[in-house]
Amino acid sequence: MATGLSAGIGAGAAGQPDFASVMAQVTTNAIDTMKSAEVVSVKGINGEASTQAVVNAVMDAERTLTTAVAIRDKVVSAYQELSRMAI
């Protein structure tokens, strides 16, 4: 049974996951992390979660957002490089 990133991802060449499937999984994980941080923050406001739990959740969300922005920047940069290539 596959776990982690390889779970539920279509196989590309030589049994490796394809790029689109990996990006879809990364995006889904990022959205889940952001939603989780939101839930913990609301619980913190209502007094149902500790300050440390709220800080940890917000820091995880910040890390996830920073990673998503970095990946987006790399993808845009790669696209721009490809669009400048002579055919």
TIVEX-285610 format. One line per field, with one value per atom (N, C-alpha, C): x negated, y negated, z negated. Coordinates in pm, 1 decimal, decimal comma. Each point is the difference from the previous one (the first is absolute). Example, Ala and Ser with C-alpha at 12.3 -4.5 7.8 and 13.67 -1.06 7.14 Angstrom:
% TIVEX-285610
c1: [-1319,0 | 89,0 | -90,0 | 35,0 | -82,0 | 77,0]
c2: [569,0 | -119,0 | -120,0 | -105,0 | -119,0 | -109,0]
c3: [-780,0 | 0,0 | 0,0 | 72,0 | -6,0 | -73,0]
END
This chain:
% TIVEX-285610
c1: [-83,9 | 83,9 | -87,7 | 23,4 | -81,4 | 47,3 | -94,9 | 33,2 | -66,1 | 42,0 | -64,3 | 30,8 | -99,6 | 17,0 | 32,7 | -48,5 | 22,6 | 140,4 | 74,1 | 134,3 | 95,3 | 67,9 | 102,3 | -53,6 | -125,6 | -59,4 | -17,7 | 36,8 | -16,9 | -146,2 | -29,8 | -138,8 | -39,7 | -118,3 | -56,3 | -95,9 | -105,8 | -100,7 | -68,5 | -24,4 | -72,1 | 65,1 | 134,0 | 69,7 | -11,3 | -58,5 | -13,0 | 125,5 | 38,7 | 117,4 | -26,9 | 103,9 | -19,8 | 7,5 | -51,4 | -13,7 | 134,9 | 99,5 | 131,9 | 61,1 | -16,3 | 54,4 | -70,5 | -130,1 | -76,7 | 42,8 | 13,0 | 42,1 | 141,8 | 87,7 | 136,6 | -2,5 | -82,6 | -9,9 | -59,6 | -102,5 | -62,0 | 101,8 | 77,2 | 101,8 | 106,5 | 44,6 | 99,6 | -53,0 | -124,5 | -61,1 | -12,0 | -34,5 | -13,1 | 135,1 | 103,7 | 134,2 | 44,1 | -26,5 | 36,6 | -73,1 | -127,7 | -77,9 | 56,5 | 35,9 | 55,5 | 134,6 | 84,1 | 130,1 | -16,7 | -95,2 | -26,2 | -45,1 | -87,4 | -47,1 | 114,9 | 90,4 | 116,5 | 88,5 | 22,8 | 83,4 | -63,6 | -131,2 | -68,7 | 1,7 | -13,7 | 4,2 | 135,7 | 106,2 | 134,8 | 17,7 | -51,2 | 7,6 | -78,3 | -113,1 | -78,8 | 76,0 | 70,4 | 80,5 | 111,3 | 57,2 | 108,2 | -50,5 | -131,6 | -57,9 | -5,1 | 17,3 | 0,6 | -135,6 | -95,2 | -133,7 | -103,8 | -113,8 | -105,5 | -68,3 | -65,4 | -73,2 | -108,5 | -66,0 | -105,7 | 56,0 | 115,9 | 61,7 | 34,0 | 50,1 | 33,3 | -126,3 | -104,4 | -125,7 | -57,7 | 0,9 | -51,3 | 79,2 | 132,7 | 84,2 | -24,1 | -12,7 | -23,6 | -138,5 | -99,0 | -134,2 | -2,1 | 73,8 | 11,2 | 64,9 | 105,2 | 68,1 | -93,6 | -77,8 | -94,5 | -105,0 | -52,7 | -99,0 | 58,8 | 123,8 | 67,7 | 20,2 | 42,5 | 21,0 | -131,0 | -106,7 | -131,2 | -46,8 | 21,3 | -37,7 | 82,6 | 129,8 | 87,6 | -41,0 | -33,7 | -43,7 | -132,2 | -92,0 | -128,6 | 19,3 | 87,4 | 27,5 | 64,5 | 95,9 | 65,1 | -100,9 | -90,6 | -101,9 | -89,4 | -36,9 | -83,7 | 74,7 | 128,0 | 79,9 | 14,5 | 28,2 | 12,5 | -132,4 | -109,0 | -131,9 | -30,4 | 32,9 | -22,7 | 86,2 | 124,4 | 88,3 | -55,6 | -48,9 | -56,8 | -123,3 | -81,4 | -116,5 | 42,0 | 100,1 | 47,7 | 60,6 | 70,8 | 63,4 | -101,6 | -119,9 | -104,6 | -82,9 | 16,7 | -79,8 | 41,8 | -98,0 | 28,5 | 49,0 | 96,8 | 54,5 | -61,4]
c2: [118,0 | -118,0 | -123,4 | -92,9 | -121,1 | -104,7 | -76,8 | -105,2 | -129,2 | -110,6 | -127,9 | -53,5 | -60,2 | -67,3 | 96,3 | 123,0 | 95,3 | 60,0 | -17,6 | 57,4 | -72,7 | 74,9 | -58,3 | -81,0 | 13,6 | -77,5 | 90,8 | -50,5 | 76,3 | 24,5 | 111,3 | 35,2 | -50,8 | -54,4 | -43,9 | 104,8 | -43,3 | 91,7 | 74,1 | 127,8 | 85,2 | 1,0 | -12,8 | 7,9 | -123,6 | -106,9 | -123,8 | -85,3 | -75,1 | -86,8 | -111,1 | -38,8 | -107,2 | -135,9 | -100,6 | -133,6 | -57,8 | 12,9 | -56,8 | 63,6 | 129,5 | 68,0 | -43,9 | -14,8 | -45,9 | -141,1 | -88,4 | -137,4 | -3,5 | 85,9 | 6,7 | 42,5 | 99,9 | 47,6 | -108,0 | -68,3 | -107,6 | -111,1 | -33,4 | -104,4 | 41,7 | 123,2 | 50,8 | -3,7 | 42,0 | -2,3 | -143,5 | -93,3 | -140,3 | -56,0 | 30,3 | -47,3 | 59,0 | 128,8 | 64,5 | -64,1 | -32,5 | -64,1 | -137,6 | -76,0 | -133,1 | 8,0 | 94,5 | 16,5 | 42,9 | 87,8 | 45,3 | -115,8 | -83,3 | -116,4 | -95,0 | -13,4 | -85,5 | 53,2 | 130,0 | 62,4 | -17,3 | 25,3 | -13,9 | -145,6 | -94,4 | -141,9 | -38,0 | 48,7 | -28,4 | 63,7 | 122,3 | 64,7 | -79,6 | -56,1 | -82,9 | -124,1 | -62,0 | -118,3 | 35,2 | 119,2 | 44,2 | 58,6 | 6,9 | 52,9 | 151,5 | 66,0 | 145,6 | 58,6 | -84,8 | 46,9 | -87,7 | 61,4 | -75,2 | -97,1 | -97,3 | -97,7 | 68,8 | 97,9 | 71,3 | 75,5 | 60,2 | 71,1 | -96,5 | -117,3 | -101,1 | -47,1 | -29,0 | -46,0 | 107,5 | 126,0 | 108,3 | 12,0 | -8,2 | 11,2 | -116,0 | -120,0 | -117,1 | 7,1 | 47,5 | 13,5 | 106,2 | 110,2 | 101,3 | -59,0 | -79,6 | -63,5 | -97,8 | -75,1 | -95,2 | 74,5 | 109,0 | 80,9 | 56,1 | 46,6 | 54,7 | -107,2 | -117,2 | -109,7 | -42,3 | -8,8 | -36,5 | 103,0 | 127,3 | 106,2 | -8,8 | -22,5 | -10,4 | -117,1 | -111,4 | -116,8 | 28,8 | 67,2 | 34,0 | 94,7 | 99,2 | 92,6 | -73,8 | -85,5 | -77,9 | -83,9 | -66,0 | -83,2 | 82,7 | 120,6 | 88,0 | 45,0 | 33,2 | 43,5 | -114,1 | -119,8 | -115,8 | -27,8 | 8,5 | -21,6 | 103,2 | 125,6 | 105,8 | -23,1 | -40,5 | -28,3 | -114,3 | -105,0 | -113,6 | 42,5 | 86,6 | 51,0 | 76,9 | 85,5 | 78,4 | -88,8 | -103,8 | -87,2 | -83,6 | -16,6 | -76,4 | 86,1 | 132,2 | 89,4 | -13,5 | 6,9 | -3,5 | 137,1 | -1,3 | 127,6 | 34,0]
c3: [0,0 | 0,0 | 0,0 | 93,0 | 12,1 | -99,9 | -50,3 | -94,4 | 43,6 | -61,0 | 24,9 | 138,1 | 61,5 | 127,2 | 111,9 | -8,1 | 108,4 | -1,6 | -108,0 | -9,8 | 94,1 | 82,6 | 85,6 | 115,2 | 33,3 | 108,2 | 120,4 | 116,9 | 122,5 | 29,0 | 62,0 | 28,6 | 137,0 | 9,0 | 126,4 | 49,6 | 66,1 | 52,5 | -114,1 | 21,0 | -95,7 | -138,2 | -4,8 | -127,1 | -87,6 | 50,8 | -77,0 | 17,3 | -102,9 | 13,4 | 101,8 | 74,4 | 96,2 | -70,5 | 67,2 | -58,6 | -40,7 | 86,2 | -29,5 | -125,1 | -15,1 | -118,2 | -127,4 | 8,5 | -116,8 | -38,2 | 98,7 | -28,9 | -57,7 | 50,2 | -53,6 | -146,5 | -32,1 | -138,2 | -91,3 | 47,6 | -78,5 | -26,1 | 101,7 | -14,6 | -101,2 | 8,3 | -94,2 | -142,8 | -18,3 | -133,5 | -52,1 | 87,0 | -41,2 | -43,1 | 75,5 | -35,1 | -133,7 | -19,9 | -126,9 | -117,8 | 18,6 | -106,8 | -32,8 | 102,7 | -22,8 | -72,3 | 41,5 | -65,3 | -145,5 | -25,0 | -136,0 | -89,5 | 53,6 | -76,3 | -30,2 | 95,6 | -19,3 | -112,9 | -0,8 | -103,0 | -138,0 | -10,2 | -128,5 | -46,0 | 93,1 | -36,8 | -58,4 | 61,9 | -52,3 | -137,4 | -16,6 | -131,1 | -104,1 | 41,2 | -91,7 | -42,7 | 93,0 | -31,2 | -98,5 | 17,3 | -88,5 | -131,0 | -17,0 | -122,8 | -5,0 | 114,5 | 4,8 | 38,4 | 37,0 | 38,5 | -69,6 | -29,8 | -68,8 | 97,0 | -58,2 | 80,7 | 81,0 | -59,1 | 70,5 | 121,3 | -14,1 | 112,2 | 113,0 | -36,0 | 100,7 | 71,3 | -76,6 | 59,7 | 91,8 | -43,4 | 84,4 | 129,0 | -9,0 | 118,6 | 96,3 | -53,4 | 84,7 | 64,6 | -74,8 | 57,3 | 109,6 | -18,3 | 105,1 | 124,9 | -21,0 | 113,0 | 71,5 | -76,9 | 60,5 | 82,2 | -55,5 | 71,7 | 129,2 | -7,9 | 117,4 | 106,5 | -41,8 | 94,6 | 64,8 | -77,9 | 53,4 | 102,9 | -30,2 | 93,5 | 127,2 | -12,7 | 117,0 | 88,9 | -59,7 | 77,6 | 70,7 | -67,8 | 61,3 | 118,6 | -15,6 | 109,7 | 116,4 | -29,9 | 105,4 | 75,8 | -72,4 | 64,3 | 91,9 | -43,2 | 82,9 | 125,0 | -15,4 | 115,3 | 99,6 | -47,1 | 89,4 | 69,5 | -73,7 | 58,5 | 108,6 | -26,5 | 99,3 | 123,4 | -19,7 | 112,9 | 84,6 | -65,4 | 72,9 | 79,2 | -57,9 | 71,8 | 124,3 | -14,8 | 113,3 | 107,7 | -40,7 | 98,4 | 76,3 | -53,7 | 68,3 | 95,2 | -8,5 | 84,7 | 145,7 | 88,2 | 143,0 | 45,4 | 86,0 | 48,0 | 134,6]
END
